[in-house]
Amino acid sequence: MKFFVIGDEDTVLGFRLVGVHGRVVKTPLESRQALKVATSTPDVGIIIITERIAQHIREDVDKYIYETTIPLVIEIPDRQGPLPERKTIPELIREAVGIKV
């Protein structure tokens, strides 16, 4: 099972340095095309996409998050940091488990 990253140039370059293939995108059309390539590649099991890119194609991303189990789609912050309206991982854990991490 392989990883595939979709994001800005810095994010994709960082992942390439550790051997993860991906695609740099700048427009919603490029983002949709990259997501289609990633989801149609049989050995890709985890797709990593930056939050800002995912916001541009929210409907497409949500389809894979909520309707499929493979590939797993994970949203991460880019170099600018997390989006203001997004909850942090500790906040999500606190809500789910009820304890502060």
Phi and psi restraints in degrees (range 20) as a CNS / XPLOR table:
assign (resid 1 and name C) (resid 2 and name N)
       (resid 2 and name CA) (resid 2 and name C) 1.0 -111.4 20.0 2
assign (resid 2 and name N) (resid 2 and name CA)
       (resid 2 and name C) (resid 3 and name N) 1.0 160.8 20.0 2
assign (resid 2 and name C) (resid 3 and name N)
       (resid 3 and name CA) (resid 3 and name C) 1.0 -97.3 20.0 2
assign (resid 3 and name N) (resid 3 and name CA)
       (resid 3 and name C) (resid 4 and name N) 1.0 155.6 20.0 2
assign (resid 3 and name C) (resid 4 and name N)
       (resid 4 and name CA) (resid 4 and name C) 1.0 -143.6 20.0 2
assign (resid 4 and name N) (resid 4 and name CA)
       (resid 4 and name C) (resid 5 and name N) 1.0 131.5 20.0 2
assign (resid 4 and name C) (resid 5 and name N)
       (resid 5 and name CA) (resid 5 and name C) 1.0 -113.3 20.0 2
assign (resid 5 and name N) (resid 5 and name CA)
       (resid 5 and name C) (resid 6 and name N) 1.0 139.6 20.0 2
assign (resid 5 and name C) (resid 6 and name N)
       (resid 6 and name CA) (resid 6 and name C) 1.0 -125.2 20.0 2
assign (resid 6 and name N) (resid 6 and name CA)
       (resid 6 and name C) (resid 7 and name N) 1.0 123.0 20.0 2
assign (resid 6 and name C) (resid 7 and name N)
       (resid 7 and name CA) (resid 7 and name C) 1.0 179.7 20.0 2
assign (resid 7 and name N) (resid 7 and name CA)
       (resid 7 and name C) (resid 8 and name N) 1.0 -162.6 20.0 2
assign (resid 7 and name C) (resid 8 and name N)
       (resid 8 and name CA) (resid 8 and name C) 1.0 -74.8 20.0 2
assign (resid 8 and name N) (resid 8 and name CA)
       (resid 8 and name C) (resid 9 and name N) 1.0 172.0 20.0 2
assign (resid 8 and name C) (resid 9 and name N)
       (resid 9 and name CA) (resid 9 and name C) 1.0 -60.0 20.0 2
assign (resid 9 and name N) (resid 9 and name CA)
       (resid 9 and name C) (resid 10 and name N) 1.0 -42.5 20.0 2
assign (resid 9 and name C) (resid 10 and name N)
       (resid 10 and name CA) (resid 10 and name C) 1.0 -64.8 20.0 2
assign (resid 10 and name N) (resid 10 and name CA)
       (resid 10 and name C) (resid 11 and name N) 1.0 -42.9 20.0 2
assign (resid 10 and name C) (resid 11 and name N)
       (resid 11 and name CA) (resid 11 and name C) 1.0 -65.0 20.0 2
assign (resid 11 and name N) (resid 11 and name CA)
       (resid 11 and name C) (resid 12 and name N) 1.0 -47.9 20.0 2
assign (resid 11 and name C) (resid 12 and name N)
       (resid 12 and name CA) (resid 12 and name C) 1.0 -64.3 20.0 2
assign (resid 12 and name N) (resid 12 and name CA)
       (resid 12 and name C) (resid 13 and name N) 1.0 -41.5 20.0 2
assign (resid 12 and name C) (resid 13 and name N)
       (resid 13 and name CA) (resid 13 and name C) 1.0 -61.3 20.0 2
assign (resid 13 and name N) (resid 13 and name CA)
       (resid 13 and name C) (resid 14 and name N) 1.0 -44.2 20.0 2
assign (resid 13 and name C) (resid 14 and name N)
       (resid 14 and name CA) (resid 14 and name C) 1.0 -58.0 20.0 2
assign (resid 14 and name N) (resid 14 and name CA)
       (resid 14 and name C) (resid 15 and name N) 1.0 -44.0 20.0 2
assign (resid 14 and name C) (resid 15 and name N)
       (resid 15 and name CA) (resid 15 and name C) 1.0 -70.0 20.0 2
assign (resid 15 and name N) (resid 15 and name CA)
       (resid 15 and name C) (resid 16 and name N) 1.0 -33.7 20.0 2
assign (resid 15 and name C) (resid 16 and name N)
       (resid 16 and name CA) (resid 16 and name C) 1.0 -61.6 20.0 2
assign (resid 16 and name N) (resid 16 and name CA)
       (resid 16 and name C) (resid 17 and name N) 1.0 -33.3 20.0 2
assign (resid 16 and name C) (resid 17 and name N)
       (resid 17 and name CA) (resid 17 and name C) 1.0 -63.6 20.0 2
assign (resid 17 and name N) (resid 17 and name CA)
       (resid 17 and name C) (resid 18 and name N) 1.0 -22.2 20.0 2
assign (resid 17 and name C) (resid 18 and name N)
       (resid 18 and name CA) (resid 18 and name C) 1.0 -107.5 20.0 2
assign (resid 18 and name N) (resid 18 and name CA)
       (resid 18 and name C) (resid 19 and name N) 1.0 14.1 20.0 2
assign (resid 18 and name C) (resid 19 and name N)
       (resid 19 and name CA) (resid 19 and name C) 1.0 92.1 20.0 2
assign (resid 19 and name N) (resid 19 and name CA)
       (resid 19 and name C) (resid 20 and name N) 1.0 12.3 20.0 2
assign (resid 19 and name C) (resid 20 and name N)
       (resid 20 and name CA) (resid 20 and name C) 1.0 -96.8 20.0 2
assign (resid 20 and name N) (resid 20 and name CA)
       (resid 20 and name C) (resid 21 and name N) 1.0 125.7 20.0 2
assign (resid 20 and name C) (resid 21 and name N)
       (resid 21 and name CA) (resid 21 and name C) 1.0 -77.8 20.0 2
assign (resid 21 and name N) (resid 21 and name CA)
       (resid 21 and name C) (resid 22 and name N) 1.0 157.1 20.0 2
assign (resid 21 and name C) (resid 22 and name N)
       (resid 22 and name CA) (resid 22 and name C) 1.0 -172.5 20.0 2
assign (resid 22 and name N) (resid 22 and name CA)
       (resid 22 and name C) (resid 23 and name N) 1.0 -171.8 20.0 2
assign (resid 22 and name C) (resid 23 and name N)
       (resid 23 and name CA) (resid 23 and name C) 1.0 -140.2 20.0 2
assign (resid 23 and name N) (resid 23 and name CA)
       (resid 23 and name C) (resid 24 and name N) 1.0 132.2 20.0 2
assign (resid 23 and name C) (resid 24 and name N)
       (resid 24 and name CA) (resid 24 and name C) 1.0 -81.5 20.0 2
assign (resid 24 and name N) (resid 24 and name CA)
       (resid 24 and name C) (resid 25 and name N) 1.0 131.0 20.0 2
assign (resid 24 and name C) (resid 25 and name N)
       (resid 25 and name CA) (resid 25 and name C) 1.0 -130.7 20.0 2
assign (resid 25 and name N) (resid 25 and name CA)
       (resid 25 and name C) (resid 26 and name N) 1.0 151.8 20.0 2
assign (resid 25 and name C) (resid 26 and name N)
       (resid 26 and name CA) (resid 26 and name C) 1.0 -130.2 20.0 2
assign (resid 26 and name N) (resid 26 and name CA)
       (resid 26 and name C) (resid 27 and name N) 1.0 -19.0 20.0 2
assign (resid 26 and name C) (resid 27 and name N)
       (resid 27 and name CA) (resid 27 and name C) 1.0 -124.7 20.0 2
assign (resid 27 and name N) (resid 27 and name CA)
       (resid 27 and name C) (resid 28 and name N) 1.0 160.6 20.0 2
assign (resid 27 and name C) (resid 28 and name N)
       (resid 28 and name CA) (resid 28 and name C) 1.0 -58.1 20.0 2
assign (resid 28 and name N) (resid 28 and name CA)
       (resid 28 and name C) (resid 29 and name N) 1.0 -36.6 20.0 2
assign (resid 28 and name C) (resid 29 and name N)
       (resid 29 and name CA) (resid 29 and name C) 1.0 -64.1 20.0 2
assign (resid 29 and name N) (resid 29 and name CA)
       (resid 29 and name C) (resid 30 and name N) 1.0 -45.9 20.0 2
assign (resid 29 and name C) (resid 30 and name N)
       (resid 30 and name CA) (resid 30 and name C) 1.0 -62.1 20.0 2
assign (resid 30 and name N) (resid 30 and name CA)
       (resid 30 and name C) (resid 31 and name N) 1.0 -36.9 20.0 2
assign (resid 30 and name C) (resid 31 and name N)
       (resid 31 and name CA) (resid 31 and name C) 1.0 -65.1 20.0 2
assign (resid 31 and name N) (resid 31 and name CA)
       (resid 31 and name C) (resid 32 and name N) 1.0 -44.9 20.0 2
assign (resid 31 and name C) (resid 32 and name N)
       (resid 32 and name CA) (resid 32 and name C) 1.0 -62.2 20.0 2
assign (resid 32 and name N) (resid 32 and name CA)
       (resid 32 and name C) (resid 33 and name N) 1.0 -42.6 20.0 2
assign (resid 32 and name C) (resid 33 and name N)
       (resid 33 and name CA) (resid 33 and name C) 1.0 -63.9 20.0 2
assign (resid 33 and name N) (resid 33 and name CA)
       (resid 33 and name C) (resid 34 and name N) 1.0 -42.7 20.0 2
assign (resid 33 and name C) (resid 34 and name N)
       (resid 34 and name CA) (resid 34 and name C) 1.0 -64.7 20.0 2
assign (resid 34 and name N) (resid 34 and name CA)
       (resid 34 and name C) (resid 35 and name N) 1.0 -40.9 20.0 2
assign (resid 34 and name C) (resid 35 and name N)
       (resid 35 and name CA) (resid 35 and name C) 1.0 -64.4 20.0 2
assign (resid 35 and name N) (resid 35 and name CA)
       (resid 35 and name C) (resid 36 and name N) 1.0 -39.2 20.0 2
assign (resid 35 and name C) (resid 36 and name N)
       (resid 36 and name CA) (resid 36 and name C) 1.0 -64.2 20.0 2
assign (resid 36 and name N) (resid 36 and name CA)
       (resid 36 and name C) (resid 37 and name N) 1.0 -42.8 20.0 2
assign (resid 36 and name C) (resid 37 and name N)
       (resid 37 and name CA) (resid 37 and name C) 1.0 -61.9 20.0 2
assign (resid 37 and name N) (resid 37 and name CA)
       (resid 37 and name C) (resid 38 and name N) 1.0 -46.6 20.0 2
assign (resid 37 and name C) (resid 38 and name N)
       (resid 38 and name CA) (resid 38 and name C) 1.0 -63.6 20.0 2
assign (resid 38 and name N) (resid 38 and name CA)
       (resid 38 and name C) (resid 39 and name N) 1.0 -41.7 20.0 2
assign (resid 38 and name C) (resid 39 and name N)
       (resid 39 and name CA) (resid 39 and name C) 1.0 -76.3 20.0 2
assign (resid 39 and name N) (resid 39 and name CA)
       (resid 39 and name C) (resid 40 and name N) 1.0 -19.4 20.0 2
assign (resid 39 and name C) (resid 40 and name N)
       (resid 40 and name CA) (resid 40 and name C) 1.0 -96.0 20.0 2
assign (resid 40 and name N) (resid 40 and name CA)
       (resid 40 and name C) (resid 41 and name N) 1.0 -3.0 20.0 2
assign (resid 40 and name C) (resid 41 and name N)
       (resid 41 and name CA) (resid 41 and name C) 1.0 -85.8 20.0 2
assign (resid 41 and name N) (resid 41 and name CA)
       (resid 41 and name C) (resid 42 and name N) 1.0 117.3 20.0 2
assign (resid 41 and name C) (resid 42 and name N)
       (resid 42 and name CA) (resid 42 and name C) 1.0 -59.4 20.0 2
assign (resid 42 and name N) (resid 42 and name CA)
       (resid 42 and name C) (resid 43 and name N) 1.0 -33.8 20.0 2
assign (resid 42 and name C) (resid 43 and name N)
       (resid 43 and name CA) (resid 43 and name C) 1.0 -91.5 20.0 2
assign (resid 43 and name N) (resid 43 and name CA)
       (resid 43 and name C) (resid 44 and name N) 1.0 3.1 20.0 2
assign (resid 43 and name C) (resid 44 and name N)
       (resid 44 and name CA) (resid 44 and name C) 1.0 -83.8 20.0 2
assign (resid 44 and name N) (resid 44 and name CA)
       (resid 44 and name C) (resid 45 and name N) 1.0 118.7 20.0 2
assign (resid 44 and name C) (resid 45 and name N)
       (resid 45 and name CA) (resid 45 and name C) 1.0 -108.9 20.0 2
assign (resid 45 and name N) (resid 45 and name CA)
       (resid 45 and name C) (resid 46 and name N) 1.0 -21.6 20.0 2
assign (resid 45 and name C) (resid 46 and name N)
       (resid 46 and name CA) (resid 46 and name C) 1.0 -135.9 20.0 2
assign (resid 46 and name N) (resid 46 and name CA)
       (resid 46 and name C) (resid 47 and name N) 1.0 125.2 20.0 2
assign (resid 46 and name C) (resid 47 and name N)
       (resid 47 and name CA) (resid 47 and name C) 1.0 -109.0 20.0 2
assign (resid 47 and name N) (resid 47 and name CA)
       (resid 47 and name C) (resid 48 and name N) 1.0 124.7 20.0 2
assign (resid 47 and name C) (resid 48 and name N)
       (resid 48 and name CA) (resid 48 and name C) 1.0 -105.3 20.0 2
assign (resid 48 and name N) (resid 48 and name CA)
       (resid 48 and name C) (resid 49 and name N) 1.0 125.0 20.0 2
assign (resid 48 and name C) (resid 49 and name N)
       (resid 49 and name CA) (resid 49 and name C) 1.0 -132.8 20.0 2
assign (resid 49 and name N) (resid 49 and name CA)
       (resid 49 and name C) (resid 50 and name N) 1.0 139.9 20.0 2
assign (resid 49 and name C) (resid 50 and name N)
       (resid 50 and name CA) (resid 50 and name C) 1.0 -71.8 20.0 2
assign (resid 50 and name N) (resid 50 and name CA)
       (resid 50 and name C) (resid 51 and name N) 1.0 150.8 20.0 2
assign (resid 50 and name C) (resid 51 and name N)
       (resid 51 and name CA) (resid 51 and name C) 1.0 -59.6 20.0 2
assign (resid 51 and name N) (resid 51 and name CA)
       (resid 51 and name C) (resid 52 and name N) 1.0 -41.6 20.0 2
assign (resid 51 and name C) (resid 52 and name N)
       (resid 52 and name CA) (resid 52 and name C) 1.0 -65.5 20.0 2
assign (resid 52 and name N) (resid 52 and name CA)
       (resid 52 and name C) (resid 53 and name N) 1.0 -39.1 20.0 2
assign (resid 52 and name C) (resid 53 and name N)
       (resid 53 and name CA) (resid 53 and name C) 1.0 -67.9 20.0 2
assign (resid 53 and name N) (resid 53 and name CA)
       (resid 53 and name C) (resid 54 and name N) 1.0 -42.9 20.0 2
assign (resid 53 and name C) (resid 54 and name N)
       (resid 54 and name CA) (resid 54 and name C) 1.0 -61.0 20.0 2
assign (resid 54 and name N) (resid 54 and name CA)
       (resid 54 and name C) (resid 55 and name N) 1.0 -34.2 20.0 2
assign (resid 54 and name C) (resid 55 and name N)
       (resid 55 and name CA) (resid 55 and name C) 1.0 -61.9 20.0 2
assign (resid 55 and name N) (resid 55 and name CA)
       (resid 55 and name C) (resid 56 and name N) 1.0 -32.8 20.0 2
assign (resid 55 and name C) (resid 56 and name N)
       (resid 56 and name CA) (resid 56 and name C) 1.0 -70.6 20.0 2
assign (resid 56 and name N) (resid 56 and name CA)
       (resid 56 and name C) (resid 57 and name N) 1.0 -25.6 20.0 2
assign (resid 56 and name C) (resid 57 and name N)
       (resid 57 and name CA) (resid 57 and name C) 1.0 -129.3 20.0 2
assign (resid 57 and name N) (resid 57 and name CA)
       (resid 57 and name C) (resid 58 and name N) 1.0 42.5 20.0 2
assign (resid 57 and name C) (resid 58 and name N)
       (resid 58 and name CA) (resid 58 and name C) 1.0 -50.6 20.0 2
assign (resid 58 and name N) (resid 58 and name CA)
       (resid 58 and name C) (resid 59 and name N) 1.0 -44.5 20.0 2
assign (resid 58 and name C) (resid 59 and name N)
       (resid 59 and name CA) (resid 59 and name C) 1.0 -61.1 20.0 2
assign (resid 59 and name N) (resid 59 and name CA)
       (resid 59 and name C) (resid 60 and name N) 1.0 -43.0 20.0 2
assign (resid 59 and name C) (resid 60 and name N)
       (resid 60 and name CA) (resid 60 and name C) 1.0 -66.2 20.0 2
assign (resid 60 and name N) (resid 60 and name CA)
       (resid 60 and name C) (resid 61 and name N) 1.0 -44.2 20.0 2
assign (resid 60 and name C) (resid 61 and name N)
       (resid 61 and name CA) (resid 61 and name C) 1.0 -63.7 20.0 2
assign (resid 61 and name N) (resid 61 and name CA)
       (resid 61 and name C) (resid 62 and name N) 1.0 -46.8 20.0 2
assign (resid 61 and name C) (resid 62 and name N)
       (resid 62 and name CA) (resid 62 and name C) 1.0 -60.5 20.0 2
assign (resid 62 and name N) (resid 62 and name CA)
       (resid 62 and name C) (resid 63 and name N) 1.0 -33.9 20.0 2
assign (resid 62 and name C) (resid 63 and name N)
       (resid 63 and name CA) (resid 63 and name C) 1.0 -57.3 20.0 2
assign (resid 63 and name N) (resid 63 and name CA)
       (resid 63 and name C) (resid 64 and name N) 1.0 -45.8 20.0 2
assign (resid 63 and name C) (resid 64 and name N)
       (resid 64 and name CA) (resid 64 and name C) 1.0 -76.1 20.0 2
assign (resid 64 and name N) (resid 64 and name CA)
       (resid 64 and name C) (resid 65 and name N) 1.0 -33.1 20.0 2
assign (resid 64 and name C) (resid 65 and name N)
       (resid 65 and name CA) (resid 65 and name C) 1.0 -67.2 20.0 2
assign (resid 65 and name N) (resid 65 and name CA)
       (resid 65 and name C) (resid 66 and name N) 1.0 -44.0 20.0 2
assign (resid 65 and name C) (resid 66 and name N)
       (resid 66 and name CA) (resid 66 and name C) 1.0 -97.3 20.0 2
assign (resid 66 and name N) (resid 66 and name CA)
       (resid 66 and name C) (resid 67 and name N) 1.0 -17.3 20.0 2
assign (resid 66 and name C) (resid 67 and name N)
       (resid 67 and name CA) (resid 67 and name C) 1.0 -112.4 20.0 2
assign (resid 67 and name N) (resid 67 and name CA)
       (resid 67 and name C) (resid 68 and name N) 1.0 -11.1 20.0 2
assign (resid 67 and name C) (resid 68 and name N)
       (resid 68 and name CA) (resid 68 and name C) 1.0 -131.8 20.0 2
assign (resid 68 and name N) (resid 68 and name CA)
       (resid 68 and name C) (resid 69 and name N) 1.0 157.6 20.0 2
assign (resid 68 and name C) (resid 69 and name N)
       (resid 69 and name CA) (resid 69 and name C) 1.0 -102.4 20.0 2
assign (resid 69 and name N) (resid 69 and name CA)
       (resid 69 and name C) (resid 70 and name N) 1.0 -29.0 20.0 2
assign (resid 69 and name C) (resid 70 and name N)
       (resid 70 and name CA) (resid 70 and name C) 1.0 -132.5 20.0 2
assign (resid 70 and name N) (resid 70 and name CA)
       (resid 70 and name C) (resid 71 and name N) 1.0 126.9 20.0 2
assign (resid 70 and name C) (resid 71 and name N)
       (resid 71 and name CA) (resid 71 and name C) 1.0 -79.5 20.0 2
assign (resid 71 and name N) (resid 71 and name CA)
       (resid 71 and name C) (resid 72 and name N) 1.0 152.9 20.0 2
assign (resid 71 and name C) (resid 72 and name N)
       (resid 72 and name CA) (resid 72 and name C) 1.0 -80.5 20.0 2
assign (resid 72 and name N) (resid 72 and name CA)
       (resid 72 and name C) (resid 73 and name N) 1.0 130.2 20.0 2
assign (resid 72 and name C) (resid 73 and name N)
       (resid 73 and name CA) (resid 73 and name C) 1.0 -107.6 20.0 2
assign (resid 73 and name N) (resid 73 and name CA)
       (resid 73 and name C) (resid 74 and name N) 1.0 124.1 20.0 2
assign (resid 73 and name C) (resid 74 and name N)
       (resid 74 and name CA) (resid 74 and name C) 1.0 -119.9 20.0 2
assign (resid 74 and name N) (resid 74 and name CA)
       (resid 74 and name C) (resid 75 and name N) 1.0 129.1 20.0 2
assign (resid 74 and name C) (resid 75 and name N)
       (resid 75 and name CA) (resid 75 and name C) 1.0 -98.1 20.0 2
assign (resid 75 and name N) (resid 75 and name CA)
       (resid 75 and name C) (resid 76 and name N) 1.0 134.7 20.0 2
assign (resid 75 and name C) (resid 76 and name N)
       (resid 76 and name CA) (resid 76 and name C) 1.0 -128.8 20.0 2
assign (resid 76 and name N) (resid 76 and name CA)
       (resid 76 and name C) (resid 77 and name N) 1.0 155.4 20.0 2
assign (resid 76 and name C) (resid 77 and name N)
       (resid 77 and name CA) (resid 77 and name C) 1.0 -68.4 20.0 2
assign (resid 77 and name N) (resid 77 and name CA)
       (resid 77 and name C) (resid 78 and name N) 1.0 154.4 20.0 2
assign (resid 77 and name C) (resid 78 and name N)
       (resid 78 and name CA) (resid 78 and name C) 1.0 -95.7 20.0 2
assign (resid 78 and name N) (resid 78 and name CA)
       (resid 78 and name C) (resid 79 and name N) 1.0 -166.1 20.0 2
assign (resid 78 and name C) (resid 79 and name N)
       (resid 79 and name CA) (resid 79 and name C) 1.0 -66.3 20.0 2
assign (resid 79 and name N) (resid 79 and name CA)
       (resid 79 and name C) (resid 80 and name N) 1.0 -15.8 20.0 2
assign (resid 79 and name C) (resid 80 and name N)
       (resid 80 and name CA) (resid 80 and name C) 1.0 -83.9 20.0 2
assign (resid 80 and name N) (resid 80 and name CA)
       (resid 80 and name C) (resid 81 and name N) 1.0 -6.9 20.0 2
assign (resid 80 and name C) (resid 81 and name N)
       (resid 81 and name CA) (resid 81 and name C) 1.0 97.5 20.0 2
assign (resid 81 and name N) (resid 81 and name CA)
       (resid 81 and name C) (resid 82 and name N) 1.0 177.4 20.0 2
assign (resid 81 and name C) (resid 82 and name N)
       (resid 82 and name CA) (resid 82 and name C) 1.0 -68.8 20.0 2
assign (resid 82 and name N) (resid 82 and name CA)
       (resid 82 and name C) (resid 83 and name N) 1.0 153.1 20.0 2
assign (resid 82 and name C) (resid 83 and name N)
       (resid 83 and name CA) (resid 83 and name C) 1.0 -67.0 20.0 2
assign (resid 83 and name N) (resid 83 and name CA)
       (resid 83 and name C) (resid 84 and name N) 1.0 145.1 20.0 2
assign (resid 83 and name C) (resid 84 and name N)
       (resid 84 and name CA) (resid 84 and name C) 1.0 -58.8 20.0 2
assign (resid 84 and name N) (resid 84 and name CA)
       (resid 84 and name C) (resid 85 and name N) 1.0 -35.9 20.0 2
assign (resid 84 and name C) (resid 85 and name N)
       (resid 85 and name CA) (resid 85 and name C) 1.0 -83.1 20.0 2
assign (resid 85 and name N) (resid 85 and name CA)
       (resid 85 and name C) (resid 86 and name N) 1.0 -6.2 20.0 2
assign (resid 85 and name C) (resid 86 and name N)
       (resid 86 and name CA) (resid 86 and name C) 1.0 -85.7 20.0 2
assign (resid 86 and name N) (resid 86 and name CA)
       (resid 86 and name C) (resid 87 and name N) 1.0 140.9 20.0 2
assign (resid 86 and name C) (resid 87 and name N)
       (resid 87 and name CA) (resid 87 and name C) 1.0 -80.4 20.0 2
assign (resid 87 and name N) (resid 87 and name CA)
       (resid 87 and name C) (resid 88 and name N) 1.0 146.7 20.0 2
assign (resid 87 and name C) (resid 88 and name N)
       (resid 88 and name CA) (resid 88 and name C) 1.0 -79.5 20.0 2
assign (resid 88 and name N) (resid 88 and name CA)
       (resid 88 and name C) (resid 89 and name N) 1.0 165.0 20.0 2
assign (resid 88 and name C) (resid 89 and name N)
       (resid 89 and name CA) (resid 89 and name C) 1.0 -59.8 20.0 2
assign (resid 89 and name N) (resid 89 and name CA)
       (resid 89 and name C) (resid 90 and name N) 1.0 -45.5 20.0 2
assign (resid 89 and name C) (resid 90 and name N)
       (resid 90 and name CA) (resid 90 and name C) 1.0 -59.7 20.0 2
assign (resid 90 and name N) (resid 90 and name CA)
       (resid 90 and name C) (resid 91 and name N) 1.0 -35.8 20.0 2
assign (resid 90 and name C) (resid 91 and name N)
       (resid 91 and name CA) (resid 91 and name C) 1.0 -65.1 20.0 2
assign (resid 91 and name N) (resid 91 and name CA)
       (resid 91 and name C) (resid 92 and name N) 1.0 -42.4 20.0 2
assign (resid 91 and name C) (resid 92 and name N)
       (resid 92 and name CA) (resid 92 and name C) 1.0 -63.5 20.0 2
assign (resid 92 and name N) (resid 92 and name CA)
       (resid 92 and name C) (resid 93 and name N) 1.0 -41.6 20.0 2
assign (resid 92 and name C) (resid 93 and name N)
       (resid 93 and name CA) (resid 93 and name C) 1.0 -64.4 20.0 2
assign (resid 93 and name N) (resid 93 and name CA)
       (resid 93 and name C) (resid 94 and name N) 1.0 -43.6 20.0 2
assign (resid 93 and name C) (resid 94 and name N)
       (resid 94 and name CA) (resid 94 and name C) 1.0 -59.4 20.0 2
assign (resid 94 and name N) (resid 94 and name CA)
       (resid 94 and name C) (resid 95 and name N) 1.0 -41.3 20.0 2
assign (resid 94 and name C) (resid 95 and name N)
       (resid 95 and name CA) (resid 95 and name C) 1.0 -68.5 20.0 2
assign (resid 95 and name N) (resid 95 and name CA)
       (resid 95 and name C) (resid 96 and name N) 1.0 -40.2 20.0 2
assign (resid 95 and name C) (resid 96 and name N)
       (resid 96 and name CA) (resid 96 and name C) 1.0 -75.2 20.0 2
assign (resid 96 and name N) (resid 96 and name CA)
       (resid 96 and name C) (resid 97 and name N) 1.0 -41.0 20.0 2
assign (resid 96 and name C) (resid 97 and name N)
       (resid 97 and name CA) (resid 97 and name C) 1.0 -104.0 20.0 2
assign (resid 97 and name N) (resid 97 and name CA)
       (resid 97 and name C) (resid 98 and name N) 1.0 -29.2 20.0 2
assign (resid 97 and name C) (resid 98 and name N)
       (resid 98 and name CA) (resid 98 and name C) 1.0 91.9 20.0 2
assign (resid 98 and name N) (resid 98 and name CA)
       (resid 98 and name C) (resid 99 and name N) 1.0 11.3 20.0 2
assign (resid 98 and name C) (resid 99 and name N)
       (resid 99 and name CA) (resid 99 and name C) 1.0 -128.6 20.0 2
assign (resid 99 and name N) (resid 99 and name CA)
       (resid 99 and name C) (resid 100 and name N) 1.0 153.0 20.0 2
assign (resid 99 and name C) (resid 100 and name N)
       (resid 100 and name CA) (resid 100 and name C) 1.0 -85.9 20.0 2
assign (resid 100 and name N) (resid 100 and name CA)
       (resid 100 and name C) (resid 101 and name N) 1.0 131.4 20.0 2
